[in-house]
Amino acid sequence: MDKYVCDVCGYEYDPAEGDPANGIAPGTAFADIPDSWVCPTCGAGKEEFSKE
């Protein structure tokens, strides 16, 4: 699965790790994250992420 990087702050979403603190289980592909999810570092929306 591809990693995605926040264009605003540089946070890297790694699907192997997910974002458990915000309800995203490890193994969740970026495309499967709800559109309401935001970057845990800066609050940017999914549309602000680019495939690494």
N, C-alpha and C positions, 0 to 999 in steps of 0.2 A: 504494500500500500504506500501511496505517495505521502510525503511530508509537505506541509504548507506553512508559509511564513507570513506573519503579519507585516504588511507594508508600512504600517505606522510606527511600530515599536521594535520589530524584529523577533517577537515571540515565535517559536517554532512549535506547531502542532504535530506531534508524532503519534500516528494511530496506534502504534504498539503500546504507548503509555496512556493514551486518551487524556481526559481531563476529569479525573474522578471527583475532585473538589467541586466541580460544577455539573456533576451528573452524567458525564460522558465516560462510559466504561472503556477500559483498555481493549483494543481490537476494533474500535469503531472507526470506519473510514470517514474522511472529511466530508464526503458527499452525503453521508448518513447522519451527520450532526444536524439537529434542528436549526432552521433559519434564525431562530430567536437567540441562539448562542452568540456570545460576544467574547472577544479576546480577554483572557483572565488577567492580563497585565495592564492593558490600556482601555479596554471597553469597545474597541473597534468591532464592527459587524463582520460577518463572514465574507461579505463582498470586498473587504479590504485585505484579503489573504491571496497570496499567489503560490502556485505549485513550485516547490523547490527543485 
